[in-house]
Amino acid sequence: MAENIRTGEKCALKIMKKQKNRKNANLNLFKNEITVLKGVNHPNILRLIDYSDHAVAHSPNSKTVSVAYIALEFAEHGELFDYISETGKFSEPVARFYFRQLIDCLEFMNTKGYSHRDIKPENILLDSSFNLKLGDFGFATKRQVSSSRKGTAGYMAPEVLEGEEYDSRASDVFSAGTVLFIILTQFCPFINANKADRYYSKIMAGCWDRVWEMYESSNSNETSFSDEFKDLFQRLVCFKPEERLTCAQIKQHRWFDGEIATPQEILDQFTHRKILKDIKLSSPESEQEKTDEKKTSANTDNSEDKEEEVKKTKEQKPVVSKEDKRYTKFFNVSDPDELINAVVEFAMNREYSFDKSDEFFRVELRVVEAGESALVTVNVLKKPDDDSRCVQFVRVSGSKLAFMAAFTYTKLFLADKPDLN
């Protein structure tokens, strides 16, 4: 990220060192991206702010370096890929919200004569309102018929993988269909679109009933596929490019026209997803810890098991590390029950199970977030030198991710309550 020192505008900056007397394929991609972005202006495409292939950068040792750079619109919320991988699959209305924006991009590019040729979740970014922003146009082309093997293997259409001449628009549709499947399920529909692939070989043979059986039996997330989605997906990733839908035909499909999340629903949901994503990406855990947490979360649907686990935890009285404690700011409240009741209100809104103590200003929460669970004790603590109080969170057992999510969500909830601030 960079910032314009005159205007304060933030931007994403791509910089490449130039080397004399050497051919640089990446520099050609830079120049191609600049050419493309100068010719497209769409609300769901990253905006080109500035560029140069004859710039000078100053290194830390005060040496000057010849560089090329591209300054692009800053997509504040990062890659769509991280939201899928770290916070889980999307519902159909949410998936439809993003797929509509993606198809709008592709259709607009087609009107300008361009195809993207590298559609994948890592090249789909989210702006400050979590709207889609398509980026990385280095492989984009105005050639409707191509033969160069451009893109990322897992998203390439079969004809691209084989090195054949291909319709670049039809290959973009194939990639878009693969992305749609991933955001709905959190897993890839195939590894590579060729006859050696366990799944795509059956797609090539037209054995769709068997394909859907395999998807549903191997999907641990228990995704159910609507008939409308099945029909659309089959017509996006079919083997013969001439049988794939065009962007205009996709827009006429009954799945495309179904229920869609509103911008406000997207903002609300992805604000929460961002919290989970940031916690998870900033707190790497060992494989053993993740295994232990999965065992804990596996029992979240069994109320008897939950109660037994709580009893065992109380009896064991585990030592709590500093990392397992978090504190809110201090609130100017004379009655600690105000804070405890606010925590209970939040727990009810979030559908956590809880146990409020009759003797102490304390609540025990059974937290479930992003498929992981934790047992959390919440205490109200008084500041020694005045009447203000804060809320202490203690992770007794279970997932660090679930614990941090509960703490972060509660902190935001309390900060929004005017009677506490």
N, C-alpha and C positions, 0 to 999 in steps of 0.2 A: 504494500500500500504506500502511496505517496500523497503529498498535499501541496497544492499550489500556494506558495508563500504570499502571493498578492491577493488571491480571492478566498483562500481557506478551503477551496473545494478538494475533497478527497477523490483519489482515483486509483485504479489498479495499473501498475507500471510493469511492462515487460521490457527488459533490457538485454541486449545481446552485444557481446564484445566482437568487434570487427578485426579480422586478421588480414594483413596485406598479402597479396599474391596467393590467396587460398580461396578455393571455392567453398561456399558455405551453404549447404542445403537449407539449414534453419533460417538463414537470412532471406532466402527465397520465400519461405513460409511467412516470414514477417511481412515482406513486401506484398505477398498475395493477400494476407489478412487486411492490410491497409487498403488495398484496392477494393476489396469486397465491401468493407465497412463504410467506405466513402460512398458506395452506391446503394446502401440499404439503410433505411431509417424507420424503425418499428419499435413500438413500446416494449416488446418482449425480446429485443436484440440489444446486446451491450452497445452503448453509444461510443463512437470514436471521439475522443476529446482532442488529442494532439498526437503528432508522430514526427519522427525524423530518422533518416538513415545516415546522417552526418553530424552526430552530436558528440560532445566530449564529456566524460565523467571523471571525477577526481577520486582517486583511490585513497585509502587511509594514510598511505605513506607519501601523499601529496603528488604522486605521479598522475599524469593525465592519460586517459584511455579513450580510444576511438570506439564509439558504440552506436547502435541503432536502438530506438525505443518506440514503444506504442503506449500512450496513455488512454486508458479505457474507463468508462463509467464503473464506479465502485459498487459491486454487488455485496451489500452489507452482511447478508446472512449466509454467504458461502455456497458450497456445492449441495445440490439436491442429493447426491450420493450419500453424504454424511447423515442426512435426516432419515434416509431409508435404512442404512446399515446400523445406525445407532438407536433409532427410536421406533423402528418397526414399519410394517406395511401400511398403506393408505387405504381408506375406505373407497368405495366406488365414486361417491360424490366428490371426494378430494382428488382422487386420481383423474376424474373427468375434468376438474378445474384446470389441472396442469396439462393434461393431454390436449384440451382445447387450445390453450395458449401455444403449445408446441406446434400443433397443426396450423394455427394461424401464422406462425413464423415461417414454416416450410412453404405454405401456400404463397405468402408474400414474397419469399425469396424466389420462388418459381416465376412469379410475375416479373421479377427483375432479371430472370434468366439464370439464376444461381441454384445450385444444390450444395448442401453442407458437407456430406460424406464422412462425418465423424460424430454422429448423434449418439450420445451416451450420457448417463447421469452425471459423470464428472464434468461434462461440458455444459451442464444446465445449472445455472446459478439462481440465487434468490435475492431480490432487492429488499429494501427496508420494510416493505409491506408484504413480503414473502411471495411476490409475483415472480413468474419465471423470466429469466434472462438467458438467452442462448449465447454462448461464447465459443471461442476457439475456431476461427474461420480459415486457418492455414491450409486446409485441404479443400476448401470450397472451390467450385468450378462453374464455368459457364458452358462447359461441354455437356450436352445432354447424354451423349454416348461416350463413355470412357472405357479405358482398358487398364489404367494404372490401379494397383492394389492399395487403395487408400482407406484409412479408418482404423478401427480397433477390432481385432479378430472376433471376439465374442458377439459383436453387434453387426458384423458384415453379412450381407446377403450371400447366398451360396454362389451366385455367379461372380461376385467380387472375390471371394475366397479362391475360386478356381482360376482366377486370372483371365476370365473371358471378357469380351466386350459387354458392357452393361449400361442400362438406363439409370443414370445417377439419381433421378427423381424416385424411381421405384426402389432403389437401394436405400434411400432416406426413409421411405415409408416402412421398409422392413426393419430398419434400426429403431424407428419410432415405436413400432409394435413391440419390439423386444423391451424397450424402456417401459412401456405401459405395463407389460406383464410383471416386470421387476417391482414397480412401485405398488402394484396390487398384491404381490405375494411375498416380497423380500427374497426371492430366489430367481435364478436365471432359468429361462425355459429350455436352454440347451447350452453346451459348451461352445461348440462351433456348428454352423449350419452346413454340415456335410454328411455323407452316408456313413461315416465312421462313428457319428454321434448317436448315442443310445436313443435319444428323443427325436432328433431331427431326421434320422433315417426313417422313422415311422411317419413323420410329417411328409417326407418325400414320397412315401408309398401311399399316402392318403388315408392312413389308418388312424383317423382322428379319435374315434371312440376309445381306442387303446391308449392314445396319447393322454387324453383327459383322465383316464383311469390311473395311469402312471403318475400324473401330476398330483392327483388328489390323494393317492396312497403314500406318496413320498413327501407330502407337505406336512411338516410337523406343526405348522401354524393353523392348520385346519381351515384353509381358505376354501370357500365354496364359490364356484364360478357360475355366473348367471348365463342363461342361454344366449342372451344378447352379446355378452362379452365373448363367449366362445366363438360365435359367428364372426364377430369383428376381428378377433385375433387370428383366426384361421385365414382370413382374407388379407391380413397384413403381412404374414410371414410365410405364405405359401411358396412352394418351390419355383413355380413359373412366374417371372416378374410381370408378364403381361396380364396375369390374373389378379394381381394385387390392386387394391383400391387406390384411386388418386386422392389427393387432398379434398377435392370437391365432393367425391363420392363418400369419403369418410365422414364429412360433415352432414351427409344425408342419412347416415346409418342410425338405427334406432338406439344403439347404446350411446352414441355421441350426444344424442338429444335427451338423455335421461337426467335424473336429479343431479344438481351440481351444487357444491358448497358455495356459500356467499363469500365475498371478500372479507367480511367481518368474522365469519366462522373460520376462514383460513388464518386470519391474523390471531384469533384467540387460540386456536389449536396449535399453531406453529410457534407461538410464543412459549407455550409449555414444552413443545418438542425441542425447541432450542435449548431450554434449560437442561433437559435430559441429555441432549447431545453434548453440550459443553461440559457437563459433569463427567460424562462417560469418557470423552476424549481427553480430559485433563487429569483423570484419575485411573491410569492403567493398573490393572490388578493381575496377579499371578493366575495361571491356569487352574491351580488348586483352589484358589479363592472363588473363581468363577464356578468351578464344579460344586463347591460347597453351597454357593448361593442358589444354583439350579436345584439342588436337593431340597433347600429350604422352600423355594418358590413352588416346587412340585406339589407341596401339601397345602397350598393356599385355598383350595376348594373344599377341604375337609375340615369342618369346624371342630370336630373332636380332636383331630391331630393338632390344630392350632392351639387349642386350650392346653393340651398336654405339653406342647413345646413351651408355652408361656410358663407353666408350672415348673418345668425342668430348669428354665432359665433363671427363675427366681431362686430356686434351691441352690443352683450352682454359684450364684453371686460372682459373675466373671469380673476380672479386673478390666477397667475401661481406660483406654489410652487417650491422650490428648487429642489425637486425630478423630476420635469418635465422639467429640463434644463440639457443639456449635452454639453460639449465642446471638440473639437478636440485639438491636439497639435498646437503650433504656427508654421506657415509656413513662410519662408523668401521670401515673395512676395511683391513687391512694388505696384502692381496694384490689388486691391481687386476683380476686374472683373475676374481675373484668377481663383480665388477660386469659385466665383459664377458660372462661366461657367463650371467649373469642376463638381459642384453639379448638374447643369442642365444636363450635359452629363451623369452622373450617373443615374439621374431620368429617362432619356430617355431609357437607357440600361435596367433599372429595370421595365420599363413600368409604372411608377408612373405618374399621371396627376400632372401638376405644373403650377404656375403662377409667372413669374419673374417680379419683380417691376421695373418700369422705373425710379423711383425717388431715391430708396434706394438700397443698396447692400443686397438684400433680395429675397428669393424664398419661396413661400408657396407650400408645397407638400401634395398631397392626397395619403397616403401610404396604401397599402393593403398587408399584410403579414400573411400567415398561416390562411387565412379566416377572419382575423380581420383588422380593418381599423383605421386610425388616421389622424387628420389634424395637420401638423407640419410646423412651421415657421423656416426658416434657415436664419441666419444673419451672416455677416462677421464683426468681431470686431478687432479693431487695438490695439496693445499693447501700453500703454502710453509712454514708454521710448524708443521705437525704431520703426522700420518700419514693424516688423513682424505682422502677423494676424492669427487669429484662426476662426473656424466656430462654431457658437452657434446653437444648436437645441433646440426648445421650443415645447413641446406638448401642443397644443391649446385645443384639444378635442380627444376623442376616446381611443383606446386600448393602454395600456402601453407596451404590448408585441410588437405591430406593431411599436410604437415609438422607442423602444429600438433596434428593428431589423433594422429599417431604419438608425438610428444613427450608429450602429455597422458596417453595410454594407458600409455606406458612408465613415466612418473613414478608413476602409480597402482599399476602392477604392482610396481615396486621398493619402494614404500612399504609394500606388503602382505607383503613377504618378511621374516620374523622374523630370519633370520640376517644381514641387512644393517642392521637397525635396533636 
